[in-house]
Each structure stands twice: as structure tokens, then as C-alpha cells.
């Protein structure tokens, strides 16, 4: 199993996480009930998209540390979402932690009644 598969498996093992394909060919992990679920990670073969911080300025720390392997996501980057490359300078452990941090930030914004027990 490759690192991309490992990252997907880890994300989907988080409490209340589930797989969705809201757009053809785009695999994501969401948390919350089906109708109200929120994306916390976008999966691609060579990268993941995560909520890296609550502000663009904080998310830019990833870009400063990994200029060749991190970038602001198109359209939603202004809200603190980054694309992080798989197999580059960002370690597997940092990618796992980035997914967990993204999950926690998205979960925190869900109404309590939609959060997993």
C-alpha cells in the first residue's frame, strides 16, 4: 500500500469520517451526517488538500517551510486550505498530522448535534 492509500485509510478511520465523491473523479473525506457533512480532506494521487489553518496568514507557514511541496488551494485557499505534495519534502507523519488537524478544525465548526460521539 502506498502513502496516498495510507493517508486515505487514516483519514477515513477518524471518528465519523466517511468517503464521498461530490464531483466526478474527486475523492474527499467528510465528517458529519450525510446531508450536513463537511469536507476535511481532498485526495489526489500525488497530494492532499487540507484545512491548514483558520487564516491564510497561518496557512502560509506551510508554504514558507515547503515552497516546492505546499501551495494555497485554488478558490478556497483564502480560507486557509493548502495542497500538500505526497512523496516530497513533507514527511508522512506531517501529512498524517495535517489531516488530523484539518479534521479537528472542520469538526470544531460543525454544530454539536452533528459531531460524532
Rosetta silent file (secondary structure, phi, psi, omega in degrees, C-alpha in Angstrom):
SEQUENCE: XXXXXXXXXXXXXXXXXXXXXXXXXXXXXXXXXXXXXXXXXXXXXXXXXXXXXXXXXXXXXXXXXXXXXXXXXXXXXXXXXXXXXXXXXXXXXXXXXXXXXXXXXXXXXXXXXXXXX
SCORE:     score description
SCORE:     0.000 S_00000001
   1 L     0.000  131.552 -179.574    0.000    0.000    0.000 S_00000001
   2 L   -82.586  172.054 -177.276    1.387    3.392   -0.992 S_00000001
   3 H   -63.798  -35.989  178.241    1.453    6.528    1.104 S_00000001
   4 H   -61.461  -42.243  177.476   -1.599    8.005   -0.694 S_00000001
   5 H   -65.323  -40.464  179.036   -3.597    4.886    0.245 S_00000001
   6 H   -61.787  -42.637  179.680   -2.247    5.069    3.800 S_00000001
   7 H   -65.445  -42.304  177.695   -3.340    8.707    4.116 S_00000001
   8 H   -61.738  -47.264 -179.376   -6.842    7.894    2.808 S_00000001
   9 H   -59.674  -43.365 -179.759   -7.175    4.954    5.170 S_00000001
  10 H   -63.438  -47.338 -178.793   -6.063    7.073    8.123 S_00000001
  11 H   -59.962  -43.053 -176.728   -8.460    9.931    7.315 S_00000001
  12 H   -76.048   -8.608  176.432  -11.399    7.571    6.921 S_00000001
  13 L   -88.805   -8.367  179.915  -10.595    5.914   10.260 S_00000001
  14 L   -70.619  148.288 -175.463  -11.219    9.140   12.183 S_00000001
  15 L   -54.378  125.030  176.870  -14.481    9.194   14.194 S_00000001
  16 L    78.392    2.150 -177.970  -17.468    9.922   11.969 S_00000001
  17 E   -77.326  145.817  177.199  -15.371   10.246    8.790 S_00000001
  18 E  -149.547  156.814 -175.614  -16.760    8.988    5.509 S_00000001
  19 E   -88.163  142.181  176.098  -15.809    8.889    1.849 S_00000001
  20 E  -147.978  157.384  173.032  -17.599   10.943   -0.801 S_00000001
  21 E  -129.901   77.897 -175.511  -17.173   11.896   -4.466 S_00000001
  22 E   -67.741  -23.948  176.686  -19.120   15.163   -4.729 S_00000001
  23 E  -128.789  144.163 -176.622  -17.627   15.884   -8.153 S_00000001
  24 L   -52.004  122.244  176.481  -16.765   13.268  -10.733 S_00000001
  25 L    83.355   -3.048  179.386  -13.328   11.871  -10.013 S_00000001
  26 E  -105.297  110.265  179.372  -12.740   13.927   -6.840 S_00000001
  27 E   -92.545  132.377  179.050  -12.457   11.796   -3.723 S_00000001
  28 E  -134.510  163.467  169.503  -12.869   13.551   -0.374 S_00000001
  29 E  -112.768  135.529  179.350  -13.296   12.665    3.288 S_00000001
  30 E  -123.268  163.028  172.930  -16.143   14.298    5.179 S_00000001
  31 E  -133.925  145.023 -177.343  -17.317   14.384    8.765 S_00000001
  32 L   108.864  171.350 -179.080  -20.875   14.875    9.962 S_00000001
  33 L   -65.826  156.617 -172.061  -24.191   13.454    8.772 S_00000001
  34 L   -50.278  -48.868 -177.326  -24.600   12.867    5.043 S_00000001
  35 L   -71.805  -23.992 -175.506  -26.750   15.921    4.318 S_00000001
  36 L  -117.535    7.100 -177.112  -24.661   18.208    6.546 S_00000001
  37 L   -63.063  147.197 -179.275  -21.220   16.608    6.236 S_00000001
  38 E  -119.352  138.758  178.117  -18.210   18.863    5.690 S_00000001
  39 E   -68.771  134.807  171.763  -15.074   18.085    3.716 S_00000001
  40 E  -121.567   -9.146  173.331  -11.869   17.901    5.740 S_00000001
  41 E  -157.128  138.824  172.823   -9.510   16.468    3.106 S_00000001
  42 E  -103.545  132.030 -178.485   -9.323   16.281   -0.688 S_00000001
  43 E  -107.116  134.530  172.246   -7.415   13.251   -2.019 S_00000001
  44 L  -134.963  164.474 -178.183   -5.296   13.162   -5.167 S_00000001
  45 L   -62.678  -34.619 -174.956   -2.680   10.625   -6.231 S_00000001
  46 L  -116.231    7.294 -179.491    0.224   12.985   -5.568 S_00000001
  47 E  -161.635  167.061  170.872   -1.239   15.404   -2.996 S_00000001
  48 E  -129.034  147.545  174.082   -3.844   16.073   -0.334 S_00000001
  49 E  -107.786  125.215 -176.325   -5.838   19.232    0.210 S_00000001
  50 E  -134.157  155.539  169.827   -6.330   20.150    3.864 S_00000001
  51 E   -75.915  103.729 -172.172   -7.612   22.952    6.041 S_00000001
  52 L   -86.577  -22.719 -178.618   -4.144   24.015    7.154 S_00000001
  53 L  -169.633  171.455  179.858   -5.164   26.895    9.427 S_00000001
  54 L   -82.451  -17.486  177.722   -8.011   29.219   10.234 S_00000001
  55 L  -130.293  158.250  177.867   -6.430   32.114    8.335 S_00000001
  56 H   -62.842  -38.847 -178.582   -4.439   32.430    5.137 S_00000001
  57 H   -60.997  -43.658  178.716   -1.561   34.005    7.058 S_00000001
  58 H   -68.129  -39.398 -179.992   -1.272   30.983    9.365 S_00000001
  59 H   -66.040  -26.798  179.372   -1.631   28.548    6.457 S_00000001
  60 H   -65.234  -15.528  176.170    1.226   30.314    4.672 S_00000001
  61 H   -59.216  -36.297  176.174    3.613   28.837    7.245 S_00000001
  62 H   -62.347  -42.528 -178.789    3.372   25.582    5.233 S_00000001
  63 H   -65.965  -36.591  178.429    4.313   27.480    2.059 S_00000001
  64 H   -68.351  -41.351 -178.322    7.279   29.100    3.809 S_00000001
  65 H   -74.603  -35.729 -175.023    8.541   25.754    5.171 S_00000001
  66 L  -131.604   69.375 -174.968    7.898   23.742    1.987 S_00000001
  67 L   -60.748  -26.128 -179.878    7.912   26.119   -1.001 S_00000001
  68 L   -92.082  -12.079 -172.714    8.171   23.242   -3.503 S_00000001
  69 L  -126.502    4.181  177.580    5.619   20.973   -1.832 S_00000001
  70 E  -137.130  141.122  177.357    2.871   23.211   -0.431 S_00000001
  71 E  -151.029  156.891  175.726    0.574   25.702   -2.125 S_00000001
  72 E   -70.114  136.187  179.679   -2.661   27.535   -1.433 S_00000001
  73 L   -71.012  141.106  175.154   -5.625   25.641   -2.880 S_00000001
  74 L   -58.106  144.414  175.386   -7.449   27.345   -5.746 S_00000001
  75 L    70.985  -49.685 -176.097  -10.693   29.066   -4.734 S_00000001
  76 L  -105.562    1.874  179.611  -10.654   28.047   -1.056 S_00000001
  77 H   -59.388  -32.963 -179.558   -7.033   28.841   -0.264 S_00000001
  78 H   -63.229  -18.301  178.732   -8.009   32.237    1.089 S_00000001
  79 H   -96.197   13.302  176.140   -9.820   30.350    3.870 S_00000001
  80 L    95.355   14.303  178.492   -6.668   28.516    4.978 S_00000001
  81 E   -92.527  134.620  178.686   -6.765   25.466    2.672 S_00000001
  82 E  -124.770  153.735  167.941   -3.471   24.147    1.259 S_00000001
  83 E   -99.574  126.915 -179.912   -2.407   21.454   -1.179 S_00000001
  84 E  -117.124  126.736 -178.353    0.430   19.345    0.268 S_00000001
  85 E   -72.615  143.927  174.760    2.508   17.097   -2.004 S_00000001
  86 L   -96.766  135.192  175.550    2.944   13.416   -1.251 S_00000001
  87 L    87.908    6.298  177.655    6.424   11.966   -1.642 S_00000001
  88 L  -103.092 -139.972 -176.019    8.314   15.253   -1.433 S_00000001
  89 L   -76.175  -18.924 -179.912    9.920   17.031    1.488 S_00000001
  90 L   -79.918  122.949 -175.869    6.825   16.796    3.706 S_00000001
  91 L   -70.376  158.876  176.359    7.128   13.652    5.810 S_00000001
  92 H   -55.455  -44.062 -178.673    4.429   11.003    6.044 S_00000001
  93 H   -62.726  -41.271  178.396    3.992   11.883    9.729 S_00000001
  94 H   -65.415  -37.101  177.414    3.488   15.585    8.943 S_00000001
  95 H   -66.023  -42.471  176.869    0.887   14.694    6.308 S_00000001
  96 H   -60.670  -44.074  179.424   -0.967   12.479    8.800 S_00000001
  97 H   -66.082  -36.663  178.190   -0.892   15.292   11.361 S_00000001
  98 H   -63.911  -39.422  176.985   -2.091   17.813    8.762 S_00000001
  99 H   -65.123  -44.321  178.788   -5.086   15.564    8.026 S_00000001
 100 H   -63.612  -40.832  178.366   -5.831   15.214   11.739 S_00000001
 101 H   -64.940  -41.249  178.367   -5.542   18.991   12.247 S_00000001
 102 H   -61.766  -45.703  177.430   -7.844   19.619    9.275 S_00000001
 103 H   -55.683  -48.477 -177.446  -10.360   17.144   10.701 S_00000001
 104 H   -62.715  -41.256 -179.860  -10.245   18.886   14.099 S_00000001
 105 H   -66.947  -41.087  179.501  -10.748   22.365   12.586 S_00000001
 106 H   -70.107  -42.966  179.488  -13.676   21.248   10.434 S_00000001
 107 H   -59.572  -41.685 -179.241  -15.213   19.222   13.274 S_00000001
 108 H   -59.215  -30.798 -178.036  -14.989   22.217   15.610 S_00000001
 109 H   -87.398   -8.912  175.995  -17.136   24.260   13.218 S_00000001
 110 L   -75.773  143.172  172.430  -19.874   21.621   12.968 S_00000001
 111 L   -56.736  144.187 -176.411  -22.891   22.113   15.240 S_00000001
 112 H   -53.143  -34.937 -178.072  -22.523   19.865   18.288 S_00000001
 113 H   -67.412  -17.200 -179.994  -25.528   17.786   17.258 S_00000001
 114 H  -100.408   -3.552 -179.348  -23.690   16.770   14.045 S_00000001
 115 L   -81.219  143.566  177.703  -20.394   15.827   15.693 S_00000001
 116 L   -64.584  149.829 -178.837  -19.588   12.135   16.189 S_00000001
 117 L   -67.218    0.000    0.000  -19.931   10.893   19.765 S_00000001
